[in-house]
Amino acid sequence: MFRLDVDEATRADLAARFKAAIEALPAQLPELKSVEVGINDGPAAGNWHIALTALCDNYADLETYSAAPAHLACVAIIKPALAGRTCVDYEV
């Protein structure tokens, strides 16, 4: 999950651009089996702004996906505005 420290309009723009870029990755990176990006639209104060769920077959594929230039280009979209990131990696 990601929290962005920018005004609401900028946050909406960055989140939408990030979502579109990340959702294009499974077609580019065979290690990434599927991806889902949720943008918070709830009214509660303090919610995180973006949730990302990515499915890989194993941790080696996750590492390859994470280091891929196409993925790093997605990260660059929100990185200047990033106020927080939290992550949970687990096997299904």
NORNOR-V802097 format. One record per run of one state. SS is the DSSP state (a for helix, b for strand, c for the rest). FROM is the first residue (numbers start at 0). TO is the last residue. If there is no record, write none. Layout:
SS/FROM/TO, SS/FROM/TO
This chain:
c/0/0, b/1/3, c/4/6, a/7/22, c/23/23, a/24/26, c/27/32, b/33/38, c/39/48, b/49/54, c/55/57, a/58/66, c/67/67, a/68/78, c/79/80, b/81/84, c/85/91
